[in-house]
Amino acid sequence: MNNVRDEIFIYKAMASGLILFVLGLFSVILATLVLFVAKSPWPAFLLMSLPLALVGLTALLNGIAAIGTRIDIMPTGLNAIIPRWRACPLPPFHRFHLGWDEVRAVRHRKEIYHIFLASPSIAPFPVDVYAIETEGRRIVVGGRTIPRLAEAVHLIADRSGLAVVEEKEVEASLIRTLFKGAPGWDSI
């Protein structure tokens, strides 16, 4: 009988990535076609084509990121290709390989982003974020790009002989984060 530690686990999001890619492509094409059939191109552009094209482009890029994202958990270590931005899974990708003895800590926290500055209770956007700590480096993974990300991270911690350390929630403004970066992590 095989030992669980000898098995290879692969976490990827090919199906959801393809769906997002097709929806995004369809939205961008539809946004372009609206301009050709509208009687008044400027209002059609401002009210329909531009918003639809932006949403479509975002879905298209999310689809590309989801298709390219992959976490391979092997007996000898971890290979991963993940988006560089944790709450907004868009290209470019971060590629890395870690041996199980290189992992020093695995941490989890919930980052709650607020769209509106006036009231943090309006439209909160929670994101589960995980940090894999090594000697001199922190790899942050988060968002909804990979189905079963929590399961993958817990398996990484288990294979490394560690427990996932739960951190307190962090709140941040989405606008501030776009300009100044995501909230930092405390040192271990």
MOJOKA-V408716 format. One record per residue. N is the residue number from 1. PHI is phi in whole degrees, -180 to 180 (999 if undefined). NEAR is the number of other ideal C-beta (glycine too) atoms within 8 Angstrom. D_CENTER is the distance of its C-alpha to the mean C-alpha in Angstrom with 2 decimals. Layout:
N/PHI/NEAR/D_CENTER
N/PHI/NEAR/D_CENTER
//
This chain:
1/999/2/35.64
2/-72/5/32.33
3/-80/6/30.84
4/-61/5/27.21
5/-70/6/26.54
6/-90/6/27.78
7/-80/8/25.41
8/-108/7/22.41
9/-116/8/19.20
10/-121/8/16.61
11/-114/13/13.21
12/-149/8/11.81
13/-132/11/10.96
14/-62/8/13.86
15/-64/6/15.46
16/-67/9/12.79
17/-64/16/11.92
18/-65/10/15.67
19/-62/9/16.15
20/-63/13/13.75
21/-61/13/15.39
22/-65/9/18.82
23/-62/11/18.38
24/-64/16/17.19
25/-63/10/20.09
26/-61/9/22.47
27/-65/14/21.64
28/-66/13/22.26
29/-64/8/25.47
30/-63/10/26.58
31/-62/14/26.09
32/-71/10/28.31
33/-65/8/30.87
34/-58/12/31.32
35/-64/11/32.80
36/-83/6/35.42
37/-105/5/36.64
38/-80/10/36.70
39/-71/2/40.11
40/-114/6/38.74
41/-65/7/35.97
42/-67/6/35.03
43/-62/8/34.38
44/-64/12/32.59
45/-66/10/30.39
46/-70/8/29.62
47/-93/7/29.31
48/-123/11/27.83
49/-67/12/26.79
50/-63/10/24.83
51/-61/8/22.60
52/-66/13/22.18
53/-67/12/21.45
54/-66/8/18.75
55/-65/9/17.00
56/-63/16/17.66
57/-65/10/16.36
58/-62/9/13.01
59/-64/13/12.90
60/-61/14/14.24
61/-67/11/11.72
62/-62/14/8.77
63/-63/16/11.15
64/-62/12/11.80
65/-64/15/8.32
66/-66/15/8.23
67/-64/11/11.82
68/-83/11/11.45
69/-77/16/8.94
70/-159/10/11.38
71/-124/14/12.51
72/-107/11/16.32
73/-105/12/18.19
74/-117/8/21.80
75/-60/6/25.03
76/-92/5/25.10
77/168/9/21.58
78/-126/14/17.93
79/-114/10/16.64
80/-146/13/12.99
81/-129/10/11.29
82/-133/12/7.67
83/-64/16/6.26
84/-71/6/8.17
85/-100/7/6.49
86/-77/13/4.43
87/-90/12/5.18
88/-134/7/5.52
89/-73/12/4.00
90/-122/9/7.65
91/-60/8/10.09
92/-84/5/11.57
93/-106/11/10.60
94/-112/10/11.62
95/-109/6/14.07
96/-155/8/15.90
97/-130/8/18.46
98/-131/11/19.64
99/-83/7/22.79
100/-63/11/22.98
101/-77/5/25.54
102/-82/9/23.29
103/-76/15/20.90
104/-100/7/22.45
105/-161/10/20.20
106/-128/16/17.12
107/-124/13/16.10
108/-135/14/14.21
109/-153/11/14.19
110/-103/10/13.21
111/-103/16/12.49
112/-109/12/14.22
113/-96/14/14.01
114/-116/14/17.16
115/-79/8/17.79
116/-96/8/21.53
117/-79/5/23.25
118/-65/4/26.43
119/-132/5/25.34
120/-64/7/22.27
121/-80/4/22.99
122/-87/9/22.44
123/53/6/19.10
124/-71/9/16.94
125/-125/10/13.17
126/-81/8/12.18
127/-133/13/8.86
128/-79/9/9.39
129/-126/14/8.82
130/-123/14/10.63
131/-121/13/12.72
132/-105/14/14.75
133/-95/11/17.90
134/-126/11/20.37
135/-68/5/23.57
136/83/3/22.76
137/-151/6/18.99
138/-126/8/15.86
139/-107/12/12.60
140/-106/11/9.70
141/-126/13/6.72
142/-168/11/4.79
143/90/11/3.64
144/-115/6/5.28
145/-68/12/4.51
146/-106/14/7.21
147/-63/6/10.26
148/63/7/12.13
149/-62/15/9.66
150/-60/9/12.31
151/-62/8/14.99
152/-63/13/13.74
153/-68/14/13.54
154/-65/9/16.91
155/-68/10/18.34
156/-61/13/17.43
157/-62/12/19.23
158/-62/8/22.06
159/-65/10/22.60
160/-85/10/22.76
161/77/5/25.28
162/-124/9/23.36
163/-106/5/22.26
164/-77/11/18.95
165/-87/8/20.01
166/-86/6/19.10
167/-106/9/18.90
168/-74/4/19.85
169/-64/7/17.68
170/-125/10/16.99
171/-109/8/17.47
172/-153/12/16.80
173/-80/8/17.59
174/-64/10/14.91
175/-64/8/17.55
176/-61/8/18.39
177/-63/13/14.86
178/-63/5/14.71
179/-93/5/18.04
180/-114/4/18.22
181/97/3/14.83
182/-72/9/12.96
183/-58/7/15.40
184/-77/4/16.81
185/-107/10/17.36
186/-72/5/20.94
187/-74/3/22.60
188/-87/6/23.51
//
